[in-house]
């Protein structure tokens, strides 16, 4: 074999060797990625009532603090809210099935939402009022849809529109609770909060109106499965 042919054969051999190495490396990476994914799935499977999410927020099963009723897409009643604490054990929220599909709604009908029950005006606790209903403090007001009505100073939040302020002195919406539904059981979990930060007296959550929800993890004790379930 002449020198030219030998050189050409060497180039071909080198090319084949490179391709083999590339294929093997890709396979190793793919298997490694699958193993990592399996590890994550394994760690978050089973009982997820006290998992901490990547954002630092706890992932907890929602249950009413008074009745102990677990939030489940198969058992919720339209316009009957559940009250629970999240992300700290002294911060109330409501979860309600509105009966009409809305943006960010979860469940098979896309109508289940949850929001902080701490008014962004001065920190009072608004009450849920269903469509056609009136709050006890203002019987002349008739809700045109599911709202949260604060009897302290009259702030009204539209739950079908991401808790936008309809009227009153509240300067911003109450934060939305990010929900996750277990596809096998129908149970509903709280996994984090949306902006703005939860209102709190004394600013323990940072500047009022801030969109940095990491402030919501400060100033108290994070909830656990025992604080939100029966």
ABEGO torsion letter per residue (X at the ends): XBAAAAAAAAAAAAAAAAAAAAAAAAAAAAAAAAAAAAAAAAAABEBAAABBBAAGBBBBBBBBAAAGBBBBAAABBBGBBBBBBOABAABBBBBBBAGBBBBGBBEAAGABBBBBABBAAAGBBBBBBBBGBBBAABAABBBABBBBBBAAAGBBBBAAAGGBBABEABABBBBBBBBBBBAAAGBBBBABBBOBBBBBBGGAAEBBGBABAAAAABGBBBBBAAAABX
